[in-house]
Amino acid sequence: MPRRAARRTALASKQLTAWGTRPAGPTAAGARTAPAIPRAGDGPRHVIRVGLAYGRAEVEDTKVSAEAGPTTSGGPDERIRRVRLPADRRTPAAARALVRSVLAAASLDDLLNEALLLTTELTTNAVEHARTELDIEVVADDTGLTVTVSDFAAGSVDELTVGVRNDSSEINEVSERGRGLLLVDHFASRWGTTYLPTGKGVWFRLDRRDAAGQPVAGPPPAGGWGPATARSGGGPVTEHPGPSAGAMSELMQTAPDQYAEDPLPEFATELLTRLAEMVGAAGGVVRLDRGDGQGTQVLARYGRAPRAGNELLQVPLAVHRPYAGELELDAAPSTYARPLAVLTAERLSLHLENDRLRRANVRRQAWLTFLAEASELLAQSLDVELTMALIPQLVVPRLGQWCAVHTADEWGQLRLAAATHADESVLPQLHKVLRETGTDSVQARLREASRTGSQVPLGGPMEGFAVPLVARGQRLGTLAVGRHQRHRHDPDEVAVLEDVARRAALAIENARIHAERRRVAQALQQSLLPPALPVVEGIGFAAEYVPTGDEAEVGGDFYDVLPLPDGRWLVVVGDVSGKGVEAATVTGLVRDVIRVLVGDGKPLPEVLSRLNETLVERGGGRYCTLALAAVGPGDGGRLDVALHLAGHDRPVLLRAGDGADFVGAGGTALGLLDAISSPTAQVTLAQGDSLIFYTDGVTERRRGRELFGTDRLRESAAPLAGYSADVVAARLRSTAIGFSVEAPRDDIAILVLRNDGL
């Protein structure tokens, strides 16, 4: 015999030995002794044993695979089959299918409800608590049914506890092992538990009843029936008027619709209806407060309202905060009412707890989404005033009735930056309360929150609480939030508000830093440009400058107009590679070197050569394109221009009545090579002619993949012939900016030199 089969045979032998070695005869009333197990000679019987298995077979109407052994025969009508089931949630269904088939084969349909109910209870308990494989044994004969459920969890050895048929009318006193055994004790003719080295088990016996309602027992086994005789005193068993097994089964198997949007009301109504019908209640109600500010709501109702003076059965629902509720029945006093009501309340409480956890999870996900959206909105604003005005709009009305943001100056004094109220008509009163001073005023509480850096409650009339705004260790102010109209803030809302305060403080600090950077960039950029262009008789100068879209960045484009020692004027337009502080440093270096060399009277070619040497040595790898134009009066009211280009785009010569064209010859950019080439081009400007200088921010302005380009610049300049230098510069700037809806990616500098002679 294989080792596994031998172990099972030894287990079965030990069980039979334990059951058959107890002393026979009557015992004291109420004592528990070992019942005798029906033997082969006691009468016809049908035996199905679930546990000792050799092959595999599918159990009726389930998807649980069971191991079934061969059918044995101990007599003409005796059939024995053993099946082992896994520790699976479908095991109770498989066990019920087996019991149902045995009862049908033995014509014991009158025991169906009790047998299925008790089998479900024992198998479910074993699956939930033991979590091992189960051996299920079903024994059916002409007079009744015996079912044994065994598991393989560790237990005490050689200990036997046996129960008998319950005749007590007090259902809450018949069992000390939970409701599973309470049902077994209530419905079984006899039952017992056994502990073996390999595990433990529970068995029960159901006897058929005759027309008079008395058990139909077969010939007693050797040693007598034991517990049944002891508990009944040898007389007939009295049946008590309790709930039927069918009703108990329906109550235990009632479950909510998992596909319904809100299944709890219907589920609670069905449970309450079944309970009321079982205990004969005239009415009942289930009340629930979800802690959402709506107060206690009726979840389910049955029958009529209770009459005055009736004693009501009230059972609290075992739910966690913020949920609270109770089950109330208008029922006559009964030994079964309260235990069944408690059982029903616990079943309902389990599903309410699931609902609470589900709602809490949904709410937390909603809060996370809210915080993510709030962070995105706050991050998009780099303006301090706009950021502080946005914060109250995010809070009200979702997190409170009103909200106020105060900022602290360097001395710790608070100033109201923004406030809002769900009811705009109350906003003036809110401002009045926030301005009040005194020891108990809102201002005093806000100063305390800012000073201590902790949450501080606010009293009436604007009840709420205040949290400090702290970012990077600096206290920026306070965020005050008023309570909801119907309820106080719950812990989740307080946590969300504290998180909003942290994110708001960080957004305010980032906006302040960005504003400071923008001010520094603007100041640095202005220092690289002339405050104003000189006014020269007969010569018109005009310039337009548009910084890059990021106002916090300093561009490398610049222009200047300088007087030369010989009486001429020098027009300078340049572009240093890159952006930022480094580019601004190189730009300042180029402007200063040009001014010094020009002031010393150096010729322009030498100026360019010296400047190139300086950039090679001190430019940090950056280069510069430059256009220099020395302008002076010529013959006949003309202007003579000596043009030098060092890698810069050629300027546009706009004739007063003869279109526009590019002039000049390209040269080498400064800072790239040790030696440069910059040929001189002589240009003559007649009266009304203009010379337009520009940087690559104009020609490289993008619209998708399309560039503004030099040709479009020339075409745009041609219609402007005859206009003043100011008009030409402004029109070209507007045309370049309007070419694309995007902010400029590079600086735009335009300088127009015009012969205004008469």
C-alpha positions in Angstrom: 0.0 0.0 0.0 1.4 3.4 -0.9 2.6 5.5 2.1 -0.1 8.1 1.6 -3.0 5.5 1.6 -1.5 3.8 4.6 -1.4 7.1 6.5 -5.1 7.7 5.7 -6.1 4.2 6.7 -4.3 4.7 10.0 -6.1 8.1 10.5 -9.5 6.5 9.8 -8.7 3.6 12.1 -7.7 6.0 14.9 -11.0 8.0 14.5 -13.1 4.8 14.7 -11.1 3.7 17.7 -11.7 7.1 19.4 -15.4 6.9 18.7 -15.8 3.3 19.8 -13.8 3.1 23.0 -15.9 5.4 25.2 -17.9 3.7 28.0 -21.4 2.8 27.1 -24.5 3.6 29.1 -26.4 6.6 30.3 -24.5 9.6 31.6 -25.4 12.6 33.6 -27.8 15.0 32.0 -26.0 17.6 29.9 -22.7 15.6 29.8 -20.9 15.2 26.5 -19.7 11.7 25.6 -18.6 10.0 22.4 -21.5 9.0 20.1 -21.4 5.6 18.5 -20.9 5.7 14.8 -23.3 3.6 12.8 -21.8 0.3 11.9 -22.2 -2.0 8.9 -24.8 -4.2 10.5 -26.9 -1.4 11.9 -29.1 -1.2 8.8 -29.0 -0.1 5.2 -26.9 3.0 4.7 -25.2 5.0 2.0 -21.7 6.2 2.8 -19.7 8.8 0.8 -16.3 9.6 2.4 -14.4 12.6 1.1 -10.7 12.5 1.9 -9.0 9.2 0.9 -8.4 9.5 -2.8 -6.5 7.8 -5.5 -7.7 9.3 -8.8 -9.2 12.8 -9.8 -12.8 13.6 -10.7 -14.9 16.7 -11.2 -17.5 17.4 -8.5 -21.0 18.2 -9.5 -21.8 21.8 -10.7 -18.5 23.2 -9.5 -15.1 24.0 -10.9 -13.3 22.6 -8.0 -11.3 19.5 -8.8 -11.5 16.7 -6.3 -9.6 13.5 -5.8 -12.1 10.6 -5.6 -11.3 7.1 -4.6 -12.9 3.9 -5.8 -16.4 3.0 -4.6 -16.4 0.2 -2.0 -19.3 -1.8 -0.8 -19.9 -3.0 2.7 -23.3 -4.5 2.0 -26.1 -4.7 -0.7 -27.0 -1.0 -0.4 -23.6 0.3 0.9 -21.6 2.6 -1.2 -18.5 4.4 0.0 -16.6 7.2 -1.8 -13.9 9.5 -0.5 -13.0 12.9 -2.0 -10.4 15.5 -0.9 -11.0 19.1 -1.7 -8.5 22.0 -1.8 -8.6 25.1 0.5 -10.5 27.1 -2.1 -13.5 29.5 -1.9 -15.4 27.2 -4.2 -14.9 24.2 -1.9 -18.2 24.7 0.0 -20.1 24.6 -3.3 -18.4 21.3 -4.1 -19.2 19.9 -0.7 -22.8 20.9 -1.1 -23.0 19.2 -4.4 -21.7 16.0 -2.9 -24.1 16.1 0.0 -27.0 16.9 -2.3 -26.2 13.9 -4.5 -26.0 11.6 -1.5 -29.3 12.7 -0.1 -30.9 12.2 -3.5 -29.5 8.7 -3.7 -30.7 7.8 -0.2 -34.1 9.6 -0.6 -33.3 11.9 2.3 -34.7 15.1 0.6 -36.3 16.2 3.9 -32.8 16.7 5.4 -31.6 18.7 2.4 -31.8 22.3 3.9 -30.2 21.4 7.2 -27.5 19.3 5.6 -26.5 21.9 3.1 -26.5 24.7 5.7 -24.3 22.8 8.2 -22.0 21.5 5.5 -21.5 25.1 4.2 -20.8 26.4 7.7 -18.2 23.7 8.5 -16.4 23.8 5.1 -16.4 27.6 5.0 -14.9 27.8 8.5 -12.3 25.2 7.6 -11.3 27.0 4.4 -11.1 30.4 6.2 -9.3 29.4 9.3 -7.4 26.1 8.7 -6.4 27.0 5.1 -5.5 23.4 4.4 -6.9 20.7 2.2 -10.2 19.3 3.5 -11.3 15.7 3.9 -15.1 15.5 3.7 -17.0 12.3 4.6 -20.7 11.8 4.1 -22.5 8.8 5.5 -26.2 8.3 4.6 -28.5 5.5 5.7 -32.3 5.0 5.8 -32.6 7.0 9.1 -30.2 9.9 8.6 -27.0 11.4 7.5 -23.5 11.9 9.0 -21.0 14.4 7.6 -17.4 14.8 8.8 -15.2 17.7 7.8 -11.5 17.3 8.6 -8.5 19.6 8.0 -4.8 19.2 8.3 -4.1 22.1 10.7 -2.1 21.3 13.8 -4.2 20.5 17.0 -4.1 18.7 20.3 -3.8 14.9 20.3 -6.2 12.4 21.9 -8.7 15.2 22.9 -12.3 14.6 22.0 -15.2 17.0 22.5 -18.7 15.8 21.6 -22.0 17.7 21.4 -25.5 16.4 21.3 -28.8 17.6 19.9 -29.8 21.0 21.4 -33.1 21.1 23.3 -32.5 24.4 25.0 -34.6 27.4 24.0 -31.7 29.8 24.7 -29.8 29.7 21.4 -27.2 32.1 22.7 -26.2 29.7 25.5 -25.8 26.5 23.5 -22.3 27.0 22.0 -19.0 28.5 23.0 -17.3 28.1 19.6 -18.9 30.7 17.3 -21.9 30.8 15.1 -20.7 28.0 12.8 -20.9 25.5 15.7 -23.9 27.3 17.1 -25.8 26.3 13.9 -24.4 22.8 14.1 -25.4 22.5 17.8 -28.9 23.8 17.0 -29.8 21.7 14.0 -27.8 18.5 14.4 -29.1 15.4 16.2 -25.6 14.8 17.4 -22.3 16.4 16.7 -18.7 16.2 17.9 -15.1 17.3 17.3 -12.0 15.2 17.1 -8.3 16.1 17.3 -5.6 13.9 15.7 -1.9 14.2 15.0 -2.6 15.1 11.4 -5.3 17.7 12.1 -8.8 18.1 13.5 -12.4 17.6 12.4 -16.1 18.3 13.1 -18.9 15.9 12.4 -22.6 16.0 12.7 -25.6 13.6 12.5 -29.0 14.4 11.1 -31.8 12.0 11.8 -35.1 11.8 9.9 -38.3 12.5 11.8 -41.6 10.6 11.7 -45.1 12.0 11.3 -45.1 13.0 15.0 -41.9 15.0 14.6 -39.8 12.4 16.6 -36.4 11.3 15.3 -36.4 8.0 13.4 -33.4 6.2 14.8 -32.1 2.9 13.6 -30.9 0.1 15.9 -28.6 1.7 18.4 -24.9 0.8 18.0 -23.0 -1.0 20.7 -22.6 1.2 23.6 -25.8 3.1 22.9 -26.3 6.5 21.4 -24.4 8.2 24.3 -24.9 11.9 24.2 -28.4 11.8 22.7 -29.6 9.5 25.5 -27.9 11.6 28.1 -29.3 14.9 26.9 -32.8 13.7 26.3 -33.1 11.8 29.5 -34.4 8.8 27.6 -37.6 10.6 26.7 -38.9 12.2 23.6 -37.1 15.2 22.2 -39.2 18.4 22.4 -39.0 20.6 19.3 -38.8 24.4 20.0 -40.4 27.0 17.8 -37.2 28.4 16.2 -36.5 29.6 12.6 -36.4 27.0 9.9 -33.2 25.8 8.4 -34.3 27.1 5.0 -34.8 30.6 6.4 -31.4 30.5 8.1 -29.8 29.3 4.8 -31.4 32.1 2.9 -30.3 34.7 5.5 -26.7 33.4 5.3 -26.5 33.2 1.6 -28.0 36.7 0.9 -25.3 38.8 -0.8 -25.2 42.2 -2.5 -25.3 42.6 -6.3 -21.6 43.1 -7.2 -22.6 44.7 -10.5 -25.0 47.3 -9.0 -23.8 50.9 -8.7 -24.8 51.2 -5.1 -25.9 47.7 -3.9 -26.0 48.4 -0.2 -29.6 49.8 0.1 -31.0 46.8 -1.7 -28.8 44.3 0.2 -29.7 45.9 3.6 -33.4 45.8 2.7 -33.2 42.1 1.8 -31.3 41.2 5.0 -33.7 43.2 7.1 -36.8 41.7 5.5 -35.5 38.1 6.0 -34.6 38.9 9.6 -37.9 40.5 10.3 -39.8 37.5 8.8 -37.7 35.1 10.9 -38.4 36.8 14.2 -41.9 38.0 13.5 -41.0 41.7 13.7 -43.7 44.3 12.8 -41.1 46.7 11.5 -37.5 47.5 11.3 -35.0 50.1 10.1 -31.3 50.3 9.4 -29.7 53.8 10.0 -26.3 54.8 8.8 -24.2 58.0 9.2 -21.3 58.1 6.7 -19.8 61.1 8.4 -20.1 63.2 5.2 -22.1 66.0 6.8 -25.5 64.7 5.7 -26.3 63.2 9.1 -28.0 59.9 9.8 -29.8 58.4 6.8 -32.2 55.5 6.5 -30.4 52.7 4.6 -33.2 50.2 4.7 -36.8 50.0 6.1 -39.3 47.2 6.7 -42.9 47.2 7.8 -44.5 50.0 9.8 -43.1 52.5 12.2 -42.8 51.4 15.8 -45.7 52.2 18.1 -45.3 54.3 21.2 -44.3 52.3 24.2 -42.9 49.3 22.3 -39.6 48.0 23.5 -37.3 48.1 20.4 -34.4 45.7 19.7 -31.4 47.9 18.8 -28.1 46.5 17.6 -25.2 48.8 16.8 -23.4 48.2 13.5 -19.7 47.2 13.9 -18.2 49.8 11.6 -15.2 52.1 11.9 -15.3 55.9 12.0 -16.5 58.0 10.4 -19.3 55.5 9.8 -21.9 54.9 12.5 -25.2 53.2 12.5 -27.6 50.7 14.1 -30.2 48.0 13.3 -33.5 48.5 15.0 -36.4 46.0 15.2 -39.9 46.3 16.5 -40.2 42.7 17.6 -41.7 40.8 20.5 -39.1 39.5 23.0 -37.7 36.2 21.8 -34.7 34.1 22.6 -33.7 34.1 18.9 -34.3 37.8 18.0 -31.2 39.3 19.5 -28.7 36.6 18.4 -30.1 36.7 14.9 -30.2 40.5 14.8 -26.5 40.5 15.9 -25.6 38.0 13.2 -27.5 40.1 10.6 -25.8 43.3 11.8 -22.4 41.7 11.6 -23.1 40.5 8.0 -24.3 44.0 7.1 -21.4 45.6 8.9 -18.9 43.6 6.9 -20.3 45.0 3.6 -20.5 48.5 5.1 -16.9 48.3 6.0 -16.1 47.3 2.4 -18.2 50.2 1.3 -16.3 52.6 3.6 -12.9 51.4 2.4 -14.0 51.6 -1.2 -15.4 55.2 -0.7 -12.3 56.2 1.2 -10.1 54.8 -1.6 -12.2 56.7 -4.2 -12.0 59.9 -2.1 -8.2 59.6 -1.6 -7.8 59.1 -5.4 -10.0 62.2 -5.9 -7.8 64.2 -3.4 -4.6 63.0 -5.2 -6.1 64.2 -8.5 -7.0 67.5 -6.9 -3.5 68.0 -5.5 -2.0 67.1 -8.9 -4.2 69.6 -10.7 -3.6 72.3 -8.0 0.2 71.7 -8.3 0.0 72.1 -12.1 -2.0 75.3 -11.9 0.3 76.8 -9.3 3.4 75.8 -11.2 2.1 77.5 -14.4 2.1 80.9 -12.7 5.4 82.6 -12.1 3.7 85.9 -11.1 3.6 86.4 -7.3 0.3 88.3 -7.2 -1.4 85.9 -9.6 -0.2 82.9 -7.6 -1.6 84.3 -4.3 -4.9 85.2 -6.0 -5.2 81.6 -7.3 -4.7 79.9 -4.0 -8.1 80.8 -2.4 -9.9 79.9 -5.7 -8.5 76.4 -5.4 -9.6 76.0 -1.8 -13.1 77.4 -1.9 -15.7 75.8 -1.8 -14.2 72.3 -2.0 -12.2 72.6 1.2 -13.9 75.3 3.1 -16.4 78.2 3.1 -13.8 80.9 2.9 -10.0 81.2 2.4 -7.5 84.0 3.1 -3.8 84.3 2.2 -1.6 86.6 4.2 2.1 87.3 3.4 4.7 88.2 5.9 7.3 91.0 5.4 10.8 90.9 6.7 9.6 92.2 10.1 7.0 89.4 10.4 4.0 91.7 9.8 1.1 90.1 8.0 -0.6 91.6 5.0 -3.8 90.3 3.3 -2.8 89.2 -0.2 -6.0 87.5 -1.3 -9.3 86.3 0.1 -12.5 84.7 -1.2 -15.8 83.4 0.2 -18.3 80.9 -1.2 -21.0 83.5 -0.7 -19.8 86.7 -2.3 -22.2 88.8 -0.2 -20.3 87.8 2.9 -17.0 88.8 1.5 -17.1 92.4 3.0 -17.8 90.9 6.4 -14.9 88.5 6.0 -12.5 91.4 5.2 -13.7 93.3 8.2 -13.1 90.3 10.5 -9.6 89.8 9.0 -8.7 93.4 9.7 -9.8 93.3 13.4 -7.0 93.4 16.0 -7.0 92.3 19.6 -5.9 89.3 21.7 -8.8 87.1 20.5 -8.9 88.4 16.9 -8.2 86.4 13.8 -5.1 88.5 13.2 -3.7 87.4 16.6 -4.3 83.7 15.7 -2.7 84.2 12.3 0.4 85.7 13.9 0.6 82.8 16.3 0.4 80.3 13.4 3.1 82.2 11.5 5.3 82.5 14.6 5.0 78.9 15.8 4.9 77.3 12.4 2.0 75.0 13.4 -1.7 74.7 12.8 -3.9 77.1 14.9 -7.7 76.9 15.2 -9.8 80.0 14.5 -12.9 80.8 16.6 -16.1 82.5 15.6 -17.6 84.3 13.8 -15.4 82.9 11.0 -14.6 79.5 12.4 -11.8 77.5 10.8 -8.1 77.0 11.2 -4.9 78.5 9.9 -1.7 76.8 8.7 1.7 78.5 8.1 3.1 79.0 4.6 6.7 77.7 4.8 9.0 77.0 1.9 12.7 76.2 2.0 12.8 77.0 5.7 11.3 80.5 5.2 8.0 81.5 6.7 6.1 83.3 4.0 2.8 83.9 5.7 -0.4 82.0 6.5 -3.3 80.2 4.8 -6.6 80.5 6.7 -9.6 78.3 5.8 -13.1 78.4 7.1 -15.0 75.3 8.1 -17.8 73.8 6.0 -21.3 75.0 6.5 -22.6 71.8 7.9 -19.6 70.0 9.4 -16.0 70.4 10.5 -13.0 69.4 8.5 -12.3 65.7 8.7 -8.7 64.4 9.0 -8.4 63.8 5.3 -9.4 67.4 4.5 -7.0 68.7 7.1 -4.1 66.7 5.6 -5.0 67.9 2.1 -5.1 71.5 3.2 -1.7 71.2 4.9 -0.4 69.7 1.6 -2.0 72.6 -0.4 -0.3 75.0 2.0 3.1 73.5 1.4 2.6 73.5 -2.4 1.2 77.0 -2.3 4.2 78.3 -0.3 6.6 76.6 -2.7 4.7 78.2 -5.6 4.9 81.6 -4.0 8.6 81.3 -3.3 9.3 80.1 -6.8 7.3 83.1 -8.2 9.3 85.4 -6.0 12.6 83.9 -7.1 11.5 84.2 -10.8 10.4 87.8 -10.3 13.8 88.6 -8.7 15.6 86.9 -11.6 13.4 88.8 -14.1 14.3 92.1 -12.4 18.0 91.2 -12.5 17.8 90.2 -16.1 16.0 93.3 -17.1 18.4 95.5 -15.2 21.4 93.7 -16.8 19.8 93.9 -20.2 19.2 97.6 -19.9 22.7 98.2 -18.9 23.9 96.7 -22.2 21.8 99.0 -24.3 22.1 102.8 -24.6 19.5 104.7 -22.5 18.6 106.8 -25.6 20.0 107.3 -29.1 21.6 110.6 -29.9 19.8 113.3 -31.8 22.0 114.5 -34.7 21.0 117.1 -37.2 20.5 115.6 -40.6 20.8 112.0 -39.4 17.9 110.0 -38.0 18.5 107.1 -35.6 15.8 104.7 -34.4 16.1 101.3 -32.7 13.7 98.5 -31.6 14.6 95.7 -29.1 12.5 92.7 -28.2 14.0 90.3 -25.6 13.6 86.6 -25.7 10.3 85.0 -24.6 11.9 84.1 -21.2 12.1 87.4 -19.4 14.4 86.0 -16.8 17.1 85.4 -19.5 19.6 88.0 -20.7 20.1 88.0 -24.5 23.3 88.6 -26.4 22.0 91.1 -28.9 23.0 94.7 -28.5 23.4 98.0 -30.4 25.0 101.4 -29.7 25.7 104.8 -31.4 29.0 106.4 -30.5 30.7 109.7 -31.5 34.1 109.4 -33.3 37.0 111.8 -32.7 36.8 113.0 -36.3 33.2 114.2 -35.9 31.5 111.2 -37.5 29.2 108.8 -35.7 29.8 105.0 -35.2 26.8 102.7 -35.4 27.4 99.4 -33.7 25.0 96.3 -34.0 26.2 93.0 -32.6 25.1 89.5 -31.4 27.0 87.4 -28.9 26.4 83.7 -29.0 24.3 82.1 -26.3 22.1 83.6 -23.6 22.3 84.2 -19.9 24.8 85.8 -17.6 27.8 84.5 -19.5 26.6 85.9 -22.8 25.8 89.2 -21.0 29.3 89.3 -19.6 30.8 88.9 -23.1 28.4 91.6 -24.4 29.6 94.0 -21.8 33.2 93.2 -22.6 32.6 93.9 -26.4 30.9 97.2 -25.7 33.6 98.4 -23.3 36.5 97.4 -25.6 34.8 99.2 -28.6 34.2 102.3 -26.6 37.8 102.4 -25.3 39.5 101.8 -28.7 37.2 104.1 -30.6 37.8 106.8 -27.9 41.5 106.4 -28.5 41.0 107.1 -32.2 41.9 103.7 -33.4 40.8 102.9 -37.0 37.9 100.5 -37.3 39.9 97.6 -38.8 42.3 97.8 -35.9 39.4 98.0 -33.5 38.0 94.8 -34.9 41.4 93.1 -34.7 42.0 94.1 -31.1 38.5 93.0 -30.2 39.0 89.6 -31.8 42.2 89.1 -29.8 40.3 90.0 -26.6 37.5 87.5 -27.3 39.9 84.7 -28.1 41.7 85.2 -24.8 38.8 86.1 -22.5 35.6 85.2 -24.4 35.2 81.8 -22.8 34.7 80.1 -26.1 31.9 82.5 -27.2 32.0 84.4 -30.4 30.4 87.6 -31.6 29.1 88.9 -35.0 29.4 92.6 -35.4 28.4 95.4 -37.9 30.3 98.7 -37.6 29.2 101.7 -39.7 31.1 105.1 -39.6 28.6 107.8 -40.8 29.5 111.3 -41.7 28.3 114.1 -44.0 29.2 113.9 -47.7 28.7 116.0 -50.8 25.4 117.3 -51.9 23.6 116.5 -48.6 24.5 112.9 -48.8 25.8 110.7 -46.0 29.0 108.7 -46.5 29.0 105.3 -44.7 32.1 103.1 -44.2 30.6 99.6 -43.5 32.6 96.9 -41.8 30.9 93.4 -41.2 32.5 90.8 -39.0 30.4 87.8 -39.7 27.2 89.8 -39.3 24.2 89.8 -41.7 24.3 92.4 -44.5 22.1 95.5 -43.8 19.2 96.5 -46.1 19.7 99.7 -48.1 16.2 101.3 -48.5 16.2 103.8 -51.3 13.7 106.6 -51.1 12.3 105.7 -54.5 14.2 102.8 -55.8 13.3 99.7 -53.6 15.5 97.8 -51.1 18.7 95.7 -51.5 21.4 94.2 -49.3 24.8 96.0 -49.2 28.2 95.2 -47.7 30.7 92.3 -47.8 30.8 89.5 -45.3 33.7 89.1 -42.9 35.0 86.8 -40.1 33.1 86.5 -36.8 35.1 87.6 -33.8 36.5 85.2 -31.2 36.8 82.2 -33.5 40.2 82.6 -35.2 43.4 84.3 -34.4 43.3 86.5 -37.6 40.1 87.9 -39.1 39.1 89.5 -42.5 36.7 92.4 -42.6 36.6 94.3 -45.9 35.3 97.8 -46.0 32.3 98.7 -48.1 31.5 102.3 -48.9 27.8 103.2 -49.0 26.2 106.5 -49.9 22.8 107.5 -48.5 20.9 110.1 -50.5 18.3 112.2 -48.8 15.4 109.9 -47.6 17.5 106.8 -47.9 17.8 104.4 -44.9 20.2 101.7 -43.9 18.6 99.0 -41.8 20.7 96.9 -39.4 19.2 93.8 -37.6 20.2 90.6 -35.8 19.4 87.0 -36.6 16.5 87.1 -34.2 14.6 88.7 -37.1 15.6 86.4 -39.9 15.4 83.2 -37.9 11.9 83.9 -36.5 10.0 80.7 -36.9 6.5 79.7 -37.8 6.5 76.0 -37.6 9.3 74.9 -40.0 9.2 78.2 -42.0 11.7 81.0 -41.3 11.1 84.7 -41.7 14.3 84.9 -43.8 16.2 87.7 -45.4 14.1 87.9 -48.5 10.9 88.5 -46.5 12.7 91.2 -44.6 13.7 93.0 -47.8 10.1 92.6 -49.1 8.7 94.0 -45.9 11.1 97.0 -45.9 10.5 98.0 -49.5 7.0 99.6 -48.9 8.5 101.7 -46.1 10.6 103.9 -48.3 10.3 107.5 -47.5 9.1 106.9 -43.9 11.1 108.2 -40.9 13.5 106.0 -39.1 11.1 105.5 -36.1 8.3 104.3 -38.4 10.6 101.9 -40.4 11.9 100.3 -37.2 8.5 100.0 -35.6 6.9 98.5 -38.7 9.7 95.9 -39.2 9.5 95.0 -35.5 5.7 94.5 -35.8 6.0 92.4 -39.0 8.6 90.1 -37.4 6.7 89.6 -34.2 3.4 89.0 -36.1 5.0 86.4 -38.3 4.5 83.7 -35.5 2.2 83.4 -32.6 5.0 81.9 -30.5 7.1 84.1 -28.2 10.5 85.0 -29.7 13.1 82.3 -29.1 15.9 84.8 -29.7 16.4 88.5 -29.1 15.3 90.9 -31.8 17.3 94.0 -32.4 16.6 96.5 -35.3 18.5 99.8 -35.8 17.7 102.2 -38.6 20.0 104.9 -39.9 18.3 107.5 -42.2 19.5 110.6 -44.1 17.1 113.2 -42.8 18.8 116.1 -44.6 16.7 118.7 -46.4 
